[in-house]
Amino acid sequence: MEAPALSERPRTPSSERPRALFAMTAENVPLVFPPEVLARLRESVDIDPGLVAEDLTDPALAEVLSRTEILVTGWGCPRLDASVLDAAPKLRAVLHSAGSVKGFATPELWRRGITVSSAAEANAVPVAEYTLAMILLAGKEVLVRRERLRAGRPSSGWGIVPGIGNHGRRVGLIGASRIGRKVIELLRPFDLRPALYDPYVDEAGAAALGVPLLPLDELLRGSGIVSVHAPETPETRHLLGRRELALMPDGAVLLNTARGSLVDHDALLAELRTGRLSAILDVTDPEPLPADSPLLSLPNVFVTPHLAGSQGNELARLGEAVVAEAARVAAGERVAHPVTEGELERTA
């Protein structure tokens, strides 16, 4: 017997479901919660998809906010400070349908015992996939050699090209973040040699991930490809500066999908102009780059517009993550992907 369509399934009466409210940019709701995902969400919580709070201080929302038990947040969520939380005395969970909660979360959430959950784990999937694809392409010098072809400088004879390939190449990963760990998983079927630098991971932790743990300088010296997955903090600003980039071997590739500020762009540009290094940058500093930035025209630089994270049909994965968390909250269970106040300092 076939399962009933979502619209035909019996729904728990709204009086028995916790009241929820969308708090994000309204245009993102149907993207993250397409009809089938929204229907599943409404099986667990009483939420009106036509009511989206872009400003939680709006007097018109006061009555709704006073009854709200769950905030379903997303890009554009307003700051959840003490005054907003005072207006939501029944609030017990904030379920974020994106990655970082840094832009709106305040310590007041944790002081009041409000559960905070994030879809960062789900958002890590496409970033790790992008990273894997770029690592494999970089190892074959696909992007640089395409530019040479476009410029009318093909390799002579179309024969074997020394020095390229992915067999035994060292890939240095900076940061065992959610994304960094997923990249390690995705690299396992290949004959690449990943290694890790992360000051918050010890030897036992690295061994559990199946990679050697190296000091940053050693990682940079020995890696043909370096991929950045560390958070943006005061300590990581310009983590890769002139001295660090100079340690990378000739022909190495820097791949950054974390935050642009982790790399000193002036120092990087100096290296790139010599042709000694190549770069694949999904994030930059500033972002977006000015139209006249040399990074957009150098043949050994491949820039994408912050594309690695969830896009298009991948956005529904974020909504699905919230659906699962909402079901747990409604059932009185712990969320699977909690965010603690202490994590804010070490996450993107």
Disulfide bonds with the S-S distance in Angstrom:
none
